Amino acid sequence: MSKDSCGGDADSFRFIWVVCCFAVAAARLGVWAVQNAAKSRGKKTGQETGQGQAAQRRAAQGRDLLWLCAALGMTAAADYYMVLYRENIRGLYCFLAVQLLYFVRLGRGSRALIGQLLVGGGAAALLRFAGVEPGLEGTLGVLYFTLFAGNIIWEIAGRGGRDRVFLAGLVLFILCDIHVGILNLGYFVKLPDLYWQWIRPYSQRALWFFYLPSQALLAVSSCYDDNNKFLNQQKGGRYDIHGNAESGS
């Protein structure tokens, strides 16, 4: 790959930003791993039921952090291909993997996955029926967007939007992708001069406005629990990183 295929300073900044967001989530996972190991080696106290419930909470938190780190890592890989080297197909495969990882993190089932893939495939078939040839890139984009929209709907309707920081990150992320879709729409269908002269340049700037904070919010969501409490500090008492109540001094 020649150096001329790389993006400019703005594209490099976007890639570095996503890598930093991944580092934040990875650091949070590292903190969890160290403290969980220390907790596991600690002296057993309290009732057996309480110990078992605490262990289950720690394990669930670890899995959640692992899926989030993997998704942010794949986002960085997608930007590496799409933003720096303009390899859109590989980037789209990575972004599709990102939404599959968020799908798992949200606890959705295999039936939902099959249903959404069928919807995405049907939407791509309708485009062909309407005379639009999406090709592999367009088909992957439709599948990706279908899965992404389903994840947001599930977080709102299925989980009641309980992880508000994570949800805010997803919403900003999909708003960015909507502008990416607008940016590429002219390559698939014939559009008037208004699109090329005003709409497309606007979307090119707007996607940055949504993308950068979306990744920051997704990374910071690793520091919140399902009750939207930062680092499990809750009103009415102190809690450690595992959600266990700490005794006052």
C-alpha positions as CSV (number, residue, x, y, z in Angstrom):
1,M,0.0,0.0,0.0
2,S,1.5,3.3,-1.0
3,K,1.8,6.2,1.3
4,D,-0.4,8.3,-1.0
5,S,-3.4,6.2,0.0
6,C,-3.2,7.4,3.6
7,G,-5.5,10.2,4.8
8,G,-4.4,13.6,6.0
9,D,-3.9,15.0,9.5
10,A,-7.6,15.0,10.3
11,D,-7.9,11.3,9.5
12,S,-4.8,10.4,11.5
13,F,-6.3,12.3,14.5
14,R,-9.6,10.4,14.2
15,F,-7.7,7.1,14.3
16,I,-5.6,8.2,17.3
17,W,-8.8,9.3,19.1
18,V,-10.4,5.9,18.6
19,V,-7.2,4.1,19.8
20,C,-7.2,6.3,22.9
21,C,-10.9,5.5,23.6
22,F,-10.0,1.8,23.3
23,A,-7.1,2.4,25.7
24,V,-9.5,3.9,28.3
25,A,-11.8,0.8,28.2
26,A,-8.8,-1.5,28.2
27,A,-7.4,0.2,31.3
28,R,-10.8,-0.1,33.0
29,L,-10.7,-3.9,32.2
30,G,-7.2,-4.1,33.6
31,V,-8.3,-2.4,36.8
32,W,-11.2,-4.9,37.0
33,A,-8.9,-7.8,36.5
34,V,-6.4,-6.7,39.2
35,Q,-9.1,-6.0,41.8
36,N,-11.1,-9.1,40.9
37,A,-7.9,-11.2,41.4
38,A,-7.3,-9.5,44.8
39,K,-10.9,-10.1,45.8
40,S,-10.7,-13.7,44.8
41,R,-7.6,-14.2,46.9
42,G,-9.1,-12.4,49.9
43,K,-10.4,-14.1,53.0
44,K,-13.9,-15.5,52.7
45,T,-16.3,-13.6,54.9
46,G,-20.1,-13.2,55.1
47,Q,-22.8,-15.6,54.0
48,E,-22.3,-18.1,51.1
49,T,-25.2,-16.7,49.2
50,G,-23.8,-13.2,49.3
51,Q,-20.4,-14.4,48.2
52,G,-21.9,-16.3,45.2
53,Q,-23.9,-13.2,44.1
54,A,-20.9,-11.0,44.4
55,A,-18.9,-13.4,42.3
56,Q,-21.6,-13.5,39.6
57,R,-21.7,-9.7,39.5
58,R,-17.9,-9.5,39.1
59,A,-18.0,-12.1,36.3
60,A,-20.8,-10.3,34.5
61,Q,-18.9,-7.0,34.8
62,G,-15.8,-8.6,33.4
63,R,-17.6,-10.1,30.4
64,D,-19.3,-6.7,29.8
65,L,-15.9,-4.9,29.8
66,L,-14.4,-7.5,27.6
67,W,-17.1,-7.1,24.9
68,L,-16.8,-3.3,25.1
69,C,-13.0,-3.5,24.7
70,A,-13.3,-5.8,21.8
71,A,-15.8,-3.6,20.0
72,L,-13.7,-0.5,20.5
73,G,-10.6,-2.4,19.3
74,M,-12.5,-3.4,16.1
75,T,-13.6,0.2,15.7
76,A,-10.0,1.2,15.7
77,A,-9.3,-1.6,13.1
78,A,-12.1,-0.4,10.9
79,D,-10.8,3.2,11.0
80,Y,-7.3,1.9,10.2
81,Y,-8.6,0.3,7.0
82,M,-11.3,2.9,6.0
83,V,-9.8,6.2,7.1
84,L,-6.1,5.7,6.7
85,Y,-6.0,3.3,3.7
86,R,-9.4,3.7,2.1
87,E,-10.0,-0.1,2.1
88,N,-13.8,0.2,2.6
89,I,-14.7,-3.5,2.3
90,R,-12.3,-4.6,5.1
91,G,-13.4,-1.6,7.2
92,L,-17.1,-2.5,6.7
93,Y,-16.4,-6.1,7.8
94,C,-14.7,-4.7,11.0
95,F,-17.7,-2.3,11.6
96,L,-20.1,-5.2,11.2
97,A,-18.1,-7.1,13.8
98,V,-18.4,-4.1,16.1
99,Q,-22.1,-4.2,16.0
100,L,-22.1,-8.0,16.5
101,L,-20.0,-7.4,19.6
102,Y,-22.4,-4.8,20.9
103,F,-25.2,-7.2,20.0
104,V,-23.6,-9.8,22.4
105,R,-22.9,-7.2,25.1
106,L,-26.6,-6.2,25.1
107,G,-27.5,-9.9,25.7
108,R,-29.6,-10.3,22.6
109,G,-30.5,-13.8,21.3
110,S,-29.7,-15.8,18.1
111,R,-33.3,-15.3,16.9
112,A,-32.9,-11.6,16.9
113,L,-29.7,-11.9,15.0
114,I,-31.2,-14.1,12.3
115,G,-34.2,-11.8,12.0
116,Q,-32.1,-8.7,11.6
117,L,-29.9,-10.3,9.0
118,L,-33.0,-11.3,7.1
119,V,-34.3,-7.7,7.3
120,G,-31.0,-6.4,6.1
121,G,-30.8,-8.9,3.2
122,G,-34.4,-8.0,2.3
123,A,-33.5,-4.3,2.2
124,A,-30.6,-4.9,0.0
125,A,-32.8,-7.0,-2.3
126,L,-35.3,-4.2,-2.5
127,L,-32.6,-1.8,-3.5
128,R,-31.7,-4.1,-6.4
129,F,-35.4,-4.3,-7.3
130,A,-35.6,-0.5,-7.4
131,G,-32.7,-0.4,-9.8
132,V,-30.0,0.4,-7.4
133,E,-27.0,-1.9,-7.4
134,P,-25.4,-1.7,-4.0
135,G,-22.7,-4.2,-4.7
136,L,-20.8,-5.9,-1.8
137,E,-19.9,-2.5,-0.2
138,G,-23.5,-1.3,-0.2
139,T,-24.9,-4.7,1.0
140,L,-22.5,-4.8,3.9
141,G,-23.5,-1.2,4.7
142,V,-27.2,-2.1,4.8
143,L,-26.5,-5.2,7.0
144,Y,-24.4,-3.0,9.3
145,F,-27.0,-0.3,9.6
146,T,-29.8,-2.8,10.2
147,L,-27.9,-4.4,13.0
148,F,-26.9,-1.1,14.5
149,A,-30.5,0.3,14.5
150,G,-31.7,-3.0,16.1
151,N,-29.1,-2.6,18.9
152,I,-30.3,0.9,19.7
153,I,-33.9,-0.2,19.6
154,W,-33.1,-3.1,21.9
155,E,-31.3,-0.9,24.4
156,I,-34.3,1.5,24.5
157,A,-37.2,-1.0,24.4
158,G,-35.7,-4.2,25.6
159,R,-33.5,-2.8,28.4
160,G,-35.4,0.4,29.1
161,G,-32.4,2.6,28.2
162,R,-30.8,1.7,31.6
163,D,-27.3,2.3,30.4
164,R,-27.7,5.9,29.4
165,V,-24.1,6.7,28.7
166,F,-23.7,3.7,26.4
167,L,-27.0,4.6,24.7
168,A,-25.9,8.2,24.1
169,G,-22.7,6.9,22.5
170,L,-24.6,4.6,20.2
171,V,-27.1,7.3,19.2
172,L,-24.2,9.7,18.3
173,F,-22.5,6.9,16.5
174,I,-25.4,6.1,14.3
175,L,-26.0,9.8,13.6
176,C,-22.4,9.9,12.3
177,D,-23.1,6.8,10.1
178,I,-26.2,8.4,8.7
179,H,-24.0,11.3,7.5
180,V,-21.5,8.7,6.1
181,G,-24.4,7.2,4.2
182,I,-25.4,10.6,2.9
183,L,-21.8,11.2,1.9
184,N,-21.7,8.1,-0.2
185,L,-25.3,8.2,-1.6
186,G,-24.3,10.1,-4.7
187,Y,-22.1,7.2,-5.8
188,F,-25.1,4.9,-6.0
189,V,-27.9,7.1,-7.3
190,K,-28.0,10.2,-9.5
191,L,-28.6,13.3,-7.4
192,P,-29.0,17.0,-8.2
193,D,-26.3,19.7,-7.9
194,L,-27.7,20.7,-4.5
195,Y,-26.4,17.4,-3.0
196,W,-22.9,17.9,-4.3
197,Q,-22.7,21.6,-3.6
198,W,-24.3,21.8,-0.1
199,I,-25.6,18.6,1.4
200,R,-22.5,16.4,0.9
201,P,-20.0,19.0,2.2
202,Y,-22.3,19.6,5.3
203,S,-22.4,15.8,6.0
204,Q,-18.6,15.6,5.7
205,R,-18.3,18.1,8.5
206,A,-21.2,16.8,10.6
207,L,-20.0,13.3,10.9
208,W,-17.0,14.5,12.9
209,F,-19.3,16.3,15.3
210,F,-21.0,13.0,16.1
211,Y,-18.2,10.5,15.7
212,L,-15.6,11.7,18.1
213,P,-17.9,12.2,21.2
214,S,-19.7,8.9,20.4
215,Q,-16.5,6.9,20.9
216,A,-15.6,8.8,24.0
217,L,-19.0,8.1,25.5
218,L,-18.8,4.4,24.6
219,A,-15.4,4.2,26.3
220,V,-16.5,6.1,29.4
221,S,-19.5,3.8,29.7
222,S,-17.1,1.2,30.9
223,C,-16.9,3.2,34.2
224,Y,-20.6,3.1,34.8
225,D,-22.9,0.4,36.1
226,D,-26.4,-0.5,35.0
227,N,-27.7,2.1,37.5
228,N,-25.7,4.8,35.7
229,K,-23.5,5.3,38.8
230,F,-19.9,6.3,38.0
231,L,-17.4,3.7,39.3
232,N,-20.3,2.2,41.4
233,Q,-20.3,5.2,43.8
234,Q,-24.0,5.3,44.9
235,K,-26.0,7.6,47.1
236,G,-26.5,6.5,50.6
237,G,-23.3,4.5,50.9
238,R,-19.9,3.6,49.5
239,Y,-19.5,0.7,47.1
240,D,-16.4,-0.9,45.8
241,I,-15.7,-1.6,42.1
242,H,-17.6,-4.9,42.4
243,G,-20.8,-3.3,43.7
244,N,-20.2,-4.6,47.2
245,A,-21.0,-2.3,50.1
246,E,-18.0,-0.9,52.0
247,S,-18.2,-0.4,55.7
248,G,-17.8,3.1,57.0
249,S,-14.7,4.2,58.8
